[in-house]
Amino acid sequence: MEGHPAAVAAWLRQGELEAREIECQPYDERKFRALLPRLRALTLIKDPAVFVPELQRLCAECGVAVVFVPEIPGKQGTRLCGAARWLTPEKALIQLSLRYKDDGNLWFTLFHEAAHILLHSKKAFFVDDNVGEGADEQEAEADNFARNLLIPPSALLRFVASDVFTDAALRHFADEIGIAPGIVVGRLQHDKVIGWNIGNSLKARYEWANDSHGRSSE
């Protein structure tokens, strides 16, 4: 974790306070796991004013509070993508910072943190700076869970083998597998299949609203 300890503590505390305001059903692992495809489909909605409350509502029905808390900037800041922990044995918390302000990072982080909730101990506490760069077994497991849920490995292999990465091809592949094209672009850039200069126009970009308390705007 690279963030300044005091900033990280303040950020986590803000997430906890916001999560207390979200009324959740008791945690249901089976229901939360079954919800994941529906959450994945939300990637196709560009407007955060639409998908954020729906995401929060659906997860709350499974016992998971999802909050958006801006990172604390600067050298003494947080530099975190997300966090996952349990507030009580019946209520989990996923906290997102929208650190890189694009849809690929946002959704990957969400499913990475969901993996921690689903796969790892309720006693564990996960604070993640660079998701996708798993430094230990549990982080690598969460990374793989998110990668494979968002983009099926067999479909990705077929697409990469085509060796055609125009914007039109990227968008067509995203449409085929039912996710936002920005997620495909982000994955291929991360895997160094394409350069960081390719496909960026396909990414949805977000900025915090002036009244941001768990809300962002494109």
Secondary structure, DSSP 8 states (H G I E B T S, - for coil): --S-HHHHHHHHHHHHHHHHTS------HHHHHHHHHHHHHGGG---HHHHHHHHHHHHHTTTEEEEE-----STTS----EEEEEEETTEEEEEE--TT-BHHHHHHHHHHHHHHHHHS-TT--EEESSTTS--SHHHHHHHHHHHHHHS-HHHHHHHHHHT---HHHHHHHHHHHTS-HHHHHHHHHHTTSS-TTSSGGGS-B-EE-TT-SS-EE-
